[in-house]
Amino acid sequence: MRKYQDIEAKELSKAFDPEQYVVVDVRTDEEYQEGHIPGAAHIPYDEMENRFHELEHAKDKPVLLVCRSGRRSVIAAEVLAQKGFEQLFNLKGGMLEWNGPVSKE
C-alpha cells in the first residue's frame, strides 16, 4: 500500500496555499536554483535518507514533495514514510506541470 497521495500539479497550482503544506523540493541544486515553489525546503532526493531529520518539525504536518516530473518525489516520499511521516503528498507532474508561483531566491 502506498504511503503517500498524488496531487495533480495543474490542479494544486490553481488554488495553492503555502500555509497548507510543508513543501520539500527534492531536485538537484541546479534545478532548484532555476525556480522552485516559494518557501520550499531543498533536500535532493538522493540525500533524503541522511537528511530527513531536517524535517522532524513537519512529521505531523502535510508534506508536499516536489521534483521535475513526479518520479524522484515518489522515492523521497517512500523514504519519509519509512521514517514515520504519515501525511505525504507527491506533486504529480512536478514542476513541469506547475503553473503556480515560482521563486529563484
Biopython code that builds the backbone (N, CA, C, O; Angstrom):
import numpy as np
from Bio.PDB.StructureBuilder import StructureBuilder

atoms = [
    (1, "MET", "N", (0.830, -1.190, 0.000)),
    (1, "MET", "CA", (0.000, 0.000, 0.000)),
    (1, "MET", "C", (0.875, 1.254, 0.000)),
    (1, "MET", "O", (1.850, 1.343, 0.746)),
    (2, "ARG", "N", (0.517, 2.214, -0.841)),
    (2, "ARG", "CA", (1.279, 3.458, -0.912)),
    (2, "ARG", "C", (1.109, 4.269, 0.364)),
    (2, "ARG", "O", (0.036, 4.297, 0.966)),
    (3, "LYS", "N", (2.171, 4.915, 0.753)),
    (3, "LYS", "CA", (2.172, 5.724, 1.970)),
    (3, "LYS", "C", (2.054, 7.212, 1.654)),
    (3, "LYS", "O", (2.272, 8.047, 2.533)),
    (4, "TYR", "N", (1.717, 7.549, 0.432)),
    (4, "TYR", "CA", (1.586, 8.944, 0.026)),
    (4, "TYR", "C", (0.399, 9.073, -0.920)),
    (4, "TYR", "O", (-0.096, 8.080, -1.455)),
    (5, "GLN", "N", (-0.047, 10.303, -1.118)),
    (5, "GLN", "CA", (-1.126, 10.577, -2.061)),
    (5, "GLN", "C", (-0.582, 11.451, -3.187)),
    (5, "GLN", "O", (0.250, 12.330, -2.963)),
    (6, "ASP", "N", (-1.063, 11.196, -4.391)),
    (6, "ASP", "CA", (-0.713, 12.054, -5.521)),
    (6, "ASP", "C", (-1.648, 13.253, -5.554)),
    (6, "ASP", "O", (-2.847, 13.130, -5.305)),
    (7, "ILE", "N", (-1.082, 14.415, -5.865)),
    (7, "ILE", "CA", (-1.870, 15.622, -6.101)),
    (7, "ILE", "C", (-1.446, 16.142, -7.466)),
    (7, "ILE", "O", (-0.255, 16.319, -7.723)),
    (8, "GLU", "N", (-2.411, 16.386, -8.338)),
    (8, "GLU", "CA", (-2.117, 16.891, -9.682)),
    (8, "GLU", "C", (-1.552, 18.305, -9.604)),
    (8, "GLU", "O", (-2.158, 19.188, -8.997)),
    (9, "ALA", "N", (-0.397, 18.517, -10.215)),
    (9, "ALA", "CA", (0.253, 19.832, -10.191)),
    (9, "ALA", "C", (-0.639, 20.913, -10.785)),
    (9, "ALA", "O", (-0.729, 22.012, -10.239)),
    (10, "LYS", "N", (-1.295, 20.610, -11.892)),
    (10, "LYS", "CA", (-2.143, 21.613, -12.546)),
    (10, "LYS", "C", (-3.278, 22.049, -11.632)),
    (10, "LYS", "O", (-3.625, 23.229, -11.589)),
    (11, "GLU", "N", (-3.862, 21.096, -10.898)),
    (11, "GLU", "CA", (-4.971, 21.423, -10.002)),
    (11, "GLU", "C", (-4.496, 22.210, -8.786)),
    (11, "GLU", "O", (-5.096, 23.222, -8.424)),
    (12, "LEU", "N", (-3.422, 21.747, -8.158)),
    (12, "LEU", "CA", (-2.938, 22.402, -6.945)),
    (12, "LEU", "C", (-2.443, 23.815, -7.234)),
    (12, "LEU", "O", (-2.636, 24.714, -6.415)),
    (13, "SER", "N", (-1.814, 24.020, -8.376)),
    (13, "SER", "CA", (-1.263, 25.343, -8.674)),
    (13, "SER", "C", (-2.355, 26.397, -8.842)),
    (13, "SER", "O", (-2.084, 27.590, -8.706)),
    (14, "LYS", "N", (-3.582, 25.974, -9.134)),
    (14, "LYS", "CA", (-4.695, 26.922, -9.280)),
    (14, "LYS", "C", (-5.110, 27.514, -7.934)),
    (14, "LYS", "O", (-5.504, 28.678, -7.865)),
    (15, "ALA", "N", (-5.026, 26.729, -6.878)),
    (15, "ALA", "CA", (-5.502, 27.178, -5.565)),
    (15, "ALA", "C", (-4.482, 26.836, -4.483)),
    (15, "ALA", "O", (-4.840, 26.326, -3.421)),
    (16, "PHE", "N", (-3.224, 27.118, -4.754)),
    (16, "PHE", "CA", (-2.167, 26.741, -3.816)),
    (16, "PHE", "C", (-2.131, 27.676, -2.617)),
    (16, "PHE", "O", (-2.108, 28.898, -2.762)),
    (17, "ASP", "N", (-2.129, 27.079, -1.432)),
    (17, "ASP", "CA", (-1.997, 27.824, -0.182)),
    (17, "ASP", "C", (-0.709, 27.357, 0.484)),
    (17, "ASP", "O", (-0.647, 26.231, 0.978)),
    (18, "PRO", "N", (0.326, 28.205, 0.506)),
    (18, "PRO", "CA", (1.613, 27.773, 1.061)),
    (18, "PRO", "C", (1.557, 27.432, 2.548)),
    (18, "PRO", "O", (2.463, 26.781, 3.069)),
    (19, "GLU", "N", (0.503, 27.866, 3.231)),
    (19, "GLU", "CA", (0.359, 27.545, 4.655)),
    (19, "GLU", "C", (-0.160, 26.122, 4.854)),
    (19, "GLU", "O", (-0.074, 25.577, 5.955)),
    (20, "GLN", "N", (-0.691, 25.530, 3.808)),
    (20, "GLN", "CA", (-1.319, 24.211, 3.911)),
    (20, "GLN", "C", (-0.301, 23.066, 3.949)),
    (20, "GLN", "O", (-0.583, 22.007, 4.508)),
    (21, "TYR", "N", (0.870, 23.273, 3.361)),
    (21, "TYR", "CA", (1.869, 22.211, 3.253)),
    (21, "TYR", "C", (3.250, 22.686, 3.679)),
    (21, "TYR", "O", (3.568, 23.873, 3.615)),
    (22, "VAL", "N", (4.056, 21.734, 4.113)),
    (22, "VAL", "CA", (5.493, 21.937, 4.199)),
    (22, "VAL", "C", (6.002, 21.423, 2.855)),
    (22, "VAL", "O", (5.937, 20.225, 2.581)),
    (23, "VAL", "N", (6.502, 22.319, 2.028)),
    (23, "VAL", "CA", (6.921, 21.958, 0.669)),
    (23, "VAL", "C", (8.404, 21.602, 0.686)),
    (23, "VAL", "O", (9.229, 22.347, 1.216)),
    (24, "VAL", "N", (8.730, 20.444, 0.093)),
    (24, "VAL", "CA", (10.113, 19.992, 0.021)),
    (24, "VAL", "C", (10.444, 19.682, -1.434)),
    (24, "VAL", "O", (9.856, 18.786, -2.040)),
    (25, "ASP", "N", (11.388, 20.429, -1.981)),
    (25, "ASP", "CA", (11.846, 20.236, -3.357)),
    (25, "ASP", "C", (13.006, 19.248, -3.316)),
    (25, "ASP", "O", (13.995, 19.479, -2.621)),
    (26, "VAL", "N", (12.890, 18.153, -4.056)),
    (26, "VAL", "CA", (13.898, 17.087, -3.988)),
    (26, "VAL", "C", (14.777, 17.027, -5.245)),
    (26, "VAL", "O", (15.454, 16.027, -5.486)),
    (27, "ARG", "N", (14.763, 18.095, -6.036)),
    (27, "ARG", "CA", (15.574, 18.138, -7.255)),
    (27, "ARG", "C", (17.025, 18.493, -6.932)),
    (27, "ARG", "O", (17.380, 18.721, -5.775)),
    (28, "THR", "N", (17.846, 18.534, -7.963)),
    (28, "THR", "CA", (19.257, 18.898, -7.798)),
    (28, "THR", "C", (19.376, 20.372, -7.428)),
    (28, "THR", "O", (18.418, 21.134, -7.560)),
    (29, "ASP", "N", (20.553, 20.764, -6.964)),
    (29, "ASP", "CA", (20.804, 22.170, -6.632)),
    (29, "ASP", "C", (20.530, 23.069, -7.839)),
    (29, "ASP", "O", (19.898, 24.117, -7.710)),
    (30, "GLU", "N", (21.006, 22.655, -9.003)),
    (30, "GLU", "CA", (20.846, 23.456, -10.210)),
    (30, "GLU", "C", (19.371, 23.635, -10.561)),
    (30, "GLU", "O", (18.934, 24.740, -10.882)),
    (31, "GLU", "N", (18.611, 22.553, -10.499)),
    (31, "GLU", "CA", (17.182, 22.633, -10.810)),
    (31, "GLU", "C", (16.461, 23.547, -9.825)),
    (31, "GLU", "O", (15.618, 24.352, -10.219)),
    (32, "TYR", "N", (16.795, 23.419, -8.551)),
    (32, "TYR", "CA", (16.167, 24.238, -7.508)),
    (32, "TYR", "C", (16.434, 25.718, -7.765)),
    (32, "TYR", "O", (15.530, 26.546, -7.648)),
    (33, "GLN", "N", (17.672, 26.047, -8.112)),
    (33, "GLN", "CA", (18.047, 27.444, -8.344)),
    (33, "GLN", "C", (17.369, 28.035, -9.580)),
    (33, "GLN", "O", (17.181, 29.248, -9.666)),
    (34, "GLU", "N", (17.005, 27.183, -10.528)),
    (34, "GLU", "CA", (16.319, 27.662, -11.736)),
    (34, "GLU", "C", (14.900, 28.118, -11.438)),
    (34, "GLU", "O", (14.321, 28.877, -12.215)),
    (35, "GLY", "N", (14.335, 27.669, -10.331)),
    (35, "GLY", "CA", (12.989, 28.069, -9.932)),
    (35, "GLY", "C", (12.308, 26.981, -9.132)),
    (35, "GLY", "O", (12.329, 25.808, -9.504)),
    (36, "HIS", "N", (11.695, 27.390, -8.014)),
    (36, "HIS", "CA", (11.032, 26.442, -7.115)),
    (36, "HIS", "C", (9.794, 27.098, -6.517)),
    (36, "HIS", "O", (9.611, 28.310, -6.628)),
    (37, "ILE", "N", (8.959, 26.303, -5.891)),
    (37, "ILE", "CA", (7.780, 26.831, -5.214)),
    (37, "ILE", "C", (8.268, 27.686, -4.043)),
    (37, "ILE", "O", (9.092, 27.228, -3.252)),
    (38, "PRO", "N", (7.774, 28.920, -3.920)),
    (38, "PRO", "CA", (8.232, 29.803, -2.837)),
    (38, "PRO", "C", (8.103, 29.149, -1.460)),
    (38, "PRO", "O", (7.079, 28.551, -1.130)),
    (39, "GLY", "N", (9.163, 29.279, -0.671)),
    (39, "GLY", "CA", (9.166, 28.731, 0.681)),
    (39, "GLY", "C", (9.554, 27.267, 0.775)),
    (39, "GLY", "O", (9.600, 26.707, 1.870)),
    (40, "ALA", "N", (9.834, 26.639, -0.362)),
    (40, "ALA", "CA", (10.167, 25.212, -0.358)),
    (40, "ALA", "C", (11.524, 24.961, 0.286)),
    (40, "ALA", "O", (12.500, 25.658, 0.009)),
    (41, "ALA", "N", (11.564, 23.956, 1.147)),
    (41, "ALA", "CA", (12.842, 23.460, 1.653)),
    (41, "ALA", "C", (13.501, 22.703, 0.505)),
    (41, "ALA", "O", (12.815, 22.249, -0.411)),
    (42, "HIS", "N", (14.818, 22.564, 0.546)),
    (42, "HIS", "CA", (15.513, 21.864, -0.535)),
    (42, "HIS", "C", (16.358, 20.739, 0.039)),
    (42, "HIS", "O", (17.353, 20.970, 0.725)),
    (43, "ILE", "N", (15.932, 19.506, -0.261)),
    (43, "ILE", "CA", (16.704, 18.319, 0.106)),
    (43, "ILE", "C", (16.673, 17.392, -1.111)),
    (43, "ILE", "O", (15.646, 16.761, -1.362)),
    (44, "PRO", "N", (17.769, 17.289, -1.877)),
    (44, "PRO", "CA", (17.772, 16.389, -3.033)),
    (44, "PRO", "C", (17.364, 14.966, -2.622)),
    (44, "PRO", "O", (17.739, 14.483, -1.554)),
    (45, "TYR", "N", (16.592, 14.313, -3.491)),
    (45, "TYR", "CA", (16.027, 13.010, -3.137)),
    (45, "TYR", "C", (17.088, 11.997, -2.737)),
    (45, "TYR", "O", (16.848, 11.161, -1.865)),
    (46, "ASP", "N", (18.271, 12.062, -3.369)),
    (46, "ASP", "CA", (19.304, 11.079, -3.050)),
    (46, "ASP", "C", (20.022, 11.394, -1.734)),
    (46, "ASP", "O", (20.901, 10.642, -1.313)),
    (47, "GLU", "N", (19.653, 12.497, -1.087)),
    (47, "GLU", "CA", (20.193, 12.832, 0.232)),
    (47, "GLU", "C", (19.145, 12.665, 1.334)),
    (47, "GLU", "O", (19.444, 12.859, 2.512)),
    (48, "MET", "N", (17.918, 12.306, 0.952)),
    (48, "MET", "CA", (16.811, 12.251, 1.914)),
    (48, "MET", "C", (17.080, 11.275, 3.052)),
    (48, "MET", "O", (16.762, 11.565, 4.205)),
    (49, "GLU", "N", (17.655, 10.137, 2.743)),
    (49, "GLU", "CA", (17.938, 9.128, 3.771)),
    (49, "GLU", "C", (18.802, 9.707, 4.891)),
    (49, "GLU", "O", (18.599, 9.380, 6.061)),
    (50, "ASN", "N", (19.755, 10.556, 4.544)),
    (50, "ASN", "CA", (20.671, 11.120, 5.535)),
    (50, "ASN", "C", (20.223, 12.462, 6.097)),
    (50, "ASN", "O", (20.752, 12.912, 7.113)),
    (51, "ARG", "N", (19.249, 13.112, 5.444)),
    (51, "ARG", "CA", (18.858, 14.462, 5.874)),
    (51, "ARG", "C", (17.405, 14.577, 6.321)),
    (51, "ARG", "O", (16.942, 15.683, 6.600)),
    (52, "PHE", "N", (16.674, 13.464, 6.397)),
    (52, "PHE", "CA", (15.255, 13.521, 6.755)),
    (52, "PHE", "C", (15.020, 14.211, 8.092)),
    (52, "PHE", "O", (13.964, 14.803, 8.316)),
    (53, "HIS", "N", (16.016, 14.133, 8.987)),
    (53, "HIS", "CA", (15.880, 14.741, 10.318)),
    (53, "HIS", "C", (15.643, 16.247, 10.230)),
    (53, "HIS", "O", (15.121, 16.843, 11.172)),
    (54, "GLU", "N", (16.021, 16.871, 9.107)),
    (54, "GLU", "CA", (15.783, 18.300, 8.921)),
    (54, "GLU", "C", (14.288, 18.608, 8.829)),
    (54, "GLU", "O", (13.879, 19.764, 8.935)),
    (55, "LEU", "N", (13.484, 17.575, 8.633)),
    (55, "LEU", "CA", (12.036, 17.743, 8.506)),
    (55, "LEU", "C", (11.279, 17.247, 9.735)),
    (55, "LEU", "O", (10.051, 17.173, 9.712)),
    (56, "GLU", "N", (11.988, 16.909, 10.800)),
    (56, "GLU", "CA", (11.334, 16.394, 12.012)),
    (56, "GLU", "C", (10.210, 17.307, 12.481)),
    (56, "GLU", "O", (9.182, 16.826, 12.958)),
    (57, "HIS", "N", (10.394, 18.626, 12.351)),
    (57, "HIS", "CA", (9.369, 19.586, 12.774)),
    (57, "HIS", "C", (8.064, 19.417, 11.996)),
    (57, "HIS", "O", (7.015, 19.893, 12.429)),
    (58, "ALA", "N", (8.128, 18.745, 10.858)),
    (58, "ALA", "CA", (6.963, 18.592, 9.988)),
    (58, "ALA", "C", (6.374, 17.190, 10.028)),
    (58, "ALA", "O", (5.521, 16.856, 9.206)),
    (59, "LYS", "N", (6.811, 16.375, 10.959)),
    (59, "LYS", "CA", (6.392, 14.974, 10.983)),
    (59, "LYS", "C", (4.873, 14.812, 11.102)),
    (59, "LYS", "O", (4.311, 13.845, 10.587)),
    (60, "ASP", "N", (4.211, 15.750, 11.776)),
    (60, "ASP", "CA", (2.761, 15.650, 11.949)),
    (60, "ASP", "C", (1.999, 16.633, 11.058)),
    (60, "ASP", "O", (0.828, 16.924, 11.303)),
    (61, "LYS", "N", (2.674, 17.141, 10.021)),
    (61, "LYS", "CA", (2.054, 18.102, 9.107)),
    (61, "LYS", "C", (2.021, 17.525, 7.693)),
    (61, "LYS", "O", (2.765, 16.593, 7.387)),
    (62, "PRO", "N", (1.160, 18.075, 6.827)),
    (62, "PRO", "CA", (1.167, 17.641, 5.428)),
    (62, "PRO", "C", (2.469, 18.076, 4.745)),
    (62, "PRO", "O", (2.823, 19.255, 4.762)),
    (63, "VAL", "N", (3.167, 17.123, 4.151)),
    (63, "VAL", "CA", (4.433, 17.391, 3.465)),
    (63, "VAL", "C", (4.219, 17.146, 1.972)),
    (63, "VAL", "O", (3.838, 16.053, 1.554)),
    (64, "LEU", "N", (4.472, 18.184, 1.181)),
    (64, "LEU", "CA", (4.332, 18.105, -0.270)),
    (64, "LEU", "C", (5.713, 17.961, -0.884)),
    (64, "LEU", "O", (6.557, 18.845, -0.740)),
    (65, "LEU", "N", (5.945, 16.843, -1.571)),
    (65, "LEU", "CA", (7.242, 16.564, -2.190)),
    (65, "LEU", "C", (7.182, 16.888, -3.678)),
    (65, "LEU", "O", (6.249, 16.503, -4.382)),
    (66, "VAL", "N", (8.211, 17.610, -4.134)),
    (66, "VAL", "CA", (8.215, 18.161, -5.487)),
    (66, "VAL", "C", (9.515, 17.814, -6.203)),
    (66, "VAL", "O", (10.597, 17.911, -5.625)),
    (67, "CYS", "N", (9.399, 17.406, -7.478)),
    (67, "CYS", "CA", (10.580, 17.261, -8.332)),
    (67, "CYS", "C", (10.207, 17.770, -9.722)),
    (67, "CYS", "O", (9.228, 18.502, -9.865)),
    (68, "ARG", "N", (10.960, 17.400, -10.732)),
    (68, "ARG", "CA", (10.691, 17.902, -12.082)),
    (68, "ARG", "C", (9.408, 17.310, -12.652)),
    (68, "ARG", "O", (8.577, 18.032, -13.202)),
    (69, "SER", "N", (9.246, 15.976, -12.520)),
    (69, "SER", "CA", (8.106, 15.316, -13.157)),
    (69, "SER", "C", (7.228, 14.506, -12.206)),
    (69, "SER", "O", (6.126, 14.105, -12.579)),
    (70, "GLY", "N", (7.698, 14.261, -10.990)),
    (70, "GLY", "CA", (6.913, 13.477, -10.040)),
    (70, "GLY", "C", (7.483, 12.102, -9.756)),
    (70, "GLY", "O", (6.863, 11.329, -9.026)),
    (71, "ARG", "N", (8.633, 11.772, -10.303)),
    (71, "ARG", "CA", (9.236, 10.450, -10.069)),
    (71, "ARG", "C", (10.168, 10.441, -8.860)),
    (71, "ARG", "O", (10.050, 9.582, -7.986)),
    (72, "ARG", "N", (11.082, 11.388, -8.813)),
    (72, "ARG", "CA", (12.024, 11.431, -7.685)),
    (72, "ARG", "C", (11.299, 11.741, -6.379)),
    (72, "ARG", "O", (11.705, 11.285, -5.310)),
    (73, "SER", "N", (10.232, 12.516, -6.475)),
    (73, "SER", "CA", (9.479, 12.842, -5.261)),
    (73, "SER", "C", (8.808, 11.602, -4.677)),
    (73, "SER", "O", (8.606, 11.530, -3.465)),
    (74, "VAL", "N", (8.462, 10.632, -5.506)),
    (74, "VAL", "CA", (7.908, 9.369, -5.009)),
    (74, "VAL", "C", (8.965, 8.626, -4.191)),
    (74, "VAL", "O", (8.661, 8.081, -3.130)),
    (75, "ILE", "N", (10.192, 8.606, -4.679)),
    (75, "ILE", "CA", (11.281, 7.948, -3.946)),
    (75, "ILE", "C", (11.470, 8.626, -2.595)),
    (75, "ILE", "O", (11.624, 7.952, -1.577)),
    (76, "ALA", "N", (11.460, 9.952, -2.583)),
    (76, "ALA", "CA", (11.604, 10.696, -1.327)),
    (76, "ALA", "C", (10.434, 10.409, -0.391)),
    (76, "ALA", "O", (10.629, 10.273, 0.817)),
    (77, "ALA", "N", (9.229, 10.316, -0.933)),
    (77, "ALA", "CA", (8.048, 10.018, -0.114)),
    (77, "ALA", "C", (8.183, 8.649, 0.540)),
    (77, "ALA", "O", (7.820, 8.478, 1.704)),
    (78, "GLU", "N", (8.697, 7.685, -0.193)),
    (78, "GLU", "CA", (8.871, 6.345, 0.364)),
    (78, "GLU", "C", (9.886, 6.349, 1.502)),
    (78, "GLU", "O", (9.702, 5.651, 2.499)),
    (79, "VAL", "N", (10.955, 7.130, 1.361)),
    (79, "VAL", "CA", (11.954, 7.244, 2.431)),
    (79, "VAL", "C", (11.312, 7.862, 3.671)),
    (79, "VAL", "O", (11.472, 7.346, 4.777)),
    (80, "LEU", "N", (10.587, 8.962, 3.488)),
    (80, "LEU", "CA", (9.970, 9.635, 4.633)),
    (80, "LEU", "C", (8.909, 8.762, 5.294)),
    (80, "LEU", "O", (8.754, 8.799, 6.514)),
    (81, "ALA", "N", (8.180, 7.982, 4.509)),
    (81, "ALA", "CA", (7.185, 7.068, 5.082)),
    (81, "ALA", "C", (7.865, 6.049, 5.989)),
    (81, "ALA", "O", (7.348, 5.722, 7.057)),
    (82, "GLN", "N", (9.018, 5.548, 5.569)),
    (82, "GLN", "CA", (9.772, 4.595, 6.395)),
    (82, "GLN", "C", (10.252, 5.232, 7.691)),
    (82, "GLN", "O", (10.490, 4.538, 8.680)),
    (83, "LYS", "N", (10.396, 6.560, 7.685)),
    (83, "LYS", "CA", (10.879, 7.286, 8.867)),
    (83, "LYS", "C", (9.729, 7.755, 9.755)),
    (83, "LYS", "O", (9.955, 8.463, 10.736)),
    (84, "GLY", "N", (8.510, 7.370, 9.423)),
    (84, "GLY", "CA", (7.374, 7.679, 10.283)),
    (84, "GLY", "C", (6.520, 8.866, 9.880)),
    (84, "GLY", "O", (5.590, 9.224, 10.603)),
    (85, "PHE", "N", (6.810, 9.488, 8.743)),
    (85, "PHE", "CA", (5.969, 10.583, 8.265)),
    (85, "PHE", "C", (4.683, 9.980, 7.700)),
    (85, "PHE", "O", (4.725, 8.980, 6.983)),
    (86, "GLU", "N", (3.550, 10.585, 8.019)),
    (86, "GLU", "CA", (2.276, 9.990, 7.626)),
    (86, "GLU", "C", (1.462, 10.810, 6.640)),
    (86, "GLU", "O", (0.652, 10.246, 5.905)),
    (87, "GLN", "N", (1.650, 12.119, 6.600)),
    (87, "GLN", "CA", (0.861, 12.975, 5.707)),
    (87, "GLN", "C", (1.735, 13.411, 4.536)),
    (87, "GLN", "O", (2.196, 14.551, 4.478)),
    (88, "LEU", "N", (1.953, 12.490, 3.611)),
    (88, "LEU", "CA", (2.853, 12.737, 2.483)),
    (88, "LEU", "C", (2.072, 12.889, 1.184)),
    (88, "LEU", "O", (1.151, 12.123, 0.899)),
    (89, "PHE", "N", (2.460, 13.891, 0.409)),
    (89, "PHE", "CA", (1.805, 14.176, -0.860)),
    (89, "PHE", "C", (2.864, 14.345, -1.946)),
    (89, "PHE", "O", (3.871, 15.027, -1.755)),
    (90, "ASN", "N", (2.614, 13.709, -3.086)),
    (90, "ASN", "CA", (3.508, 13.785, -4.237)),
    (90, "ASN", "C", (2.895, 14.718, -5.268)),
    (90, "ASN", "O", (1.738, 14.545, -5.652)),
    (91, "LEU", "N", (3.664, 15.710, -5.721)),
    (91, "LEU", "CA", (3.179, 16.625, -6.753)),
    (91, "LEU", "C", (3.294, 15.915, -8.103)),
    (91, "LEU", "O", (4.347, 15.927, -8.739)),
    (92, "LYS", "N", (2.194, 15.300, -8.522)),
    (92, "LYS", "CA", (2.169, 14.535, -9.771)),
    (92, "LYS", "C", (2.288, 15.491, -10.955)),
    (92, "LYS", "O", (1.528, 16.452, -11.070)),
    (93, "GLY", "N", (3.237, 15.218, -11.821)),
    (93, "GLY", "CA", (3.513, 16.108, -12.947)),
    (93, "GLY", "C", (4.643, 17.074, -12.631)),
    (93, "GLY", "O", (5.234, 17.676, -13.528)),
    (94, "GLY", "N", (4.935, 17.213, -11.330)),
    (94, "GLY", "CA", (6.067, 18.008, -10.879)),
    (94, "GLY", "C", (6.077, 19.442, -11.381)),
    (94, "GLY", "O", (5.044, 20.005, -11.741)),
    (95, "MET", "N", (7.273, 20.015, -11.396)),
    (95, "MET", "CA", (7.435, 21.407, -11.824)),
    (95, "MET", "C", (7.132, 21.578, -13.315)),
    (95, "MET", "O", (6.847, 22.688, -13.764)),
    (96, "LEU", "N", (7.191, 20.489, -14.080)),
    (96, "LEU", "CA", (6.843, 20.575, -15.500)),
    (96, "LEU", "C", (5.397, 21.017, -15.680)),
    (96, "LEU", "O", (5.073, 21.699, -16.652)),
    (97, "GLU", "N", (4.521, 20.631, -14.744)),
    (97, "GLU", "CA", (3.099, 20.944, -14.859)),
    (97, "GLU", "C", (2.646, 22.014, -13.876)),
    (97, "GLU", "O", (1.473, 22.388, -13.862)),
    (98, "TRP", "N", (3.553, 22.502, -13.063)),
    (98, "TRP", "CA", (3.212, 23.512, -12.053)),
    (98, "TRP", "C", (2.987, 24.862, -12.725)),
    (98, "TRP", "O", (3.847, 25.344, -13.462)),
    (99, "ASN", "N", (1.840, 25.466, -12.472)),
    (99, "ASN", "CA", (1.521, 26.779, -13.027)),
    (99, "ASN", "C", (1.415, 27.844, -11.944)),
    (99, "ASN", "O", (1.025, 28.978, -12.221)),
    (100, "GLY", "N", (1.758, 27.484, -10.722)),
    (100, "GLY", "CA", (1.671, 28.416, -9.610)),
    (100, "GLY", "C", (2.910, 29.286, -9.508)),
    (100, "GLY", "O", (3.736, 29.313, -10.420)),
    (101, "PRO", "N", (3.038, 30.003, -8.388)),
    (101, "PRO", "CA", (4.179, 30.899, -8.211)),
    (101, "PRO", "C", (5.508, 30.150, -8.175)),
    (101, "PRO", "O", (5.586, 29.009, -7.718)),
    (102, "VAL", "N", (6.553, 30.819, -8.669)),
    (102, "VAL", "CA", (7.905, 30.254, -8.691)),
    (102, "VAL", "C", (8.871, 31.314, -8.175)),
    (102, "VAL", "O", (8.751, 32.497, -8.493)),
    (103, "SER", "N", (9.829, 30.865, -7.375)),
    (103, "SER", "CA", (10.838, 31.762, -6.815)),
    (103, "SER", "C", (12.218, 31.308, -7.261)),
    (103, "SER", "O", (12.447, 30.119, -7.483)),
    (104, "LYS", "N", (13.133, 32.254, -7.391)),
    (104, "LYS", "CA", (14.526, 31.919, -7.696)),
    (104, "LYS", "C", (15.433, 32.330, -6.549)),
    (104, "LYS", "O", (16.655, 32.323, -6.693)),
    (105, "GLU", "N", (14.851, 32.688, -5.416)),
    (105, "GLU", "CA", (15.634, 33.115, -4.244)),
    (105, "GLU", "C", (16.107, 31.928, -3.445)),
    (105, "GLU", "O", (16.778, 32.096, -2.427)),
]
sb = StructureBuilder()
sb.init_structure("model")
sb.init_model(0)
sb.init_chain("A")
sb.init_seg("    ")
for serial, (resi, resn, name, xyz) in enumerate(atoms, 1):
    if name == "N":
        sb.init_residue(resn, " ", resi, " ")
    sb.init_atom(name, np.array(xyz, "f"), 0.0, 1.0, " ", f" {name:<3s}", serial, name[0])
structure = sb.get_structure()
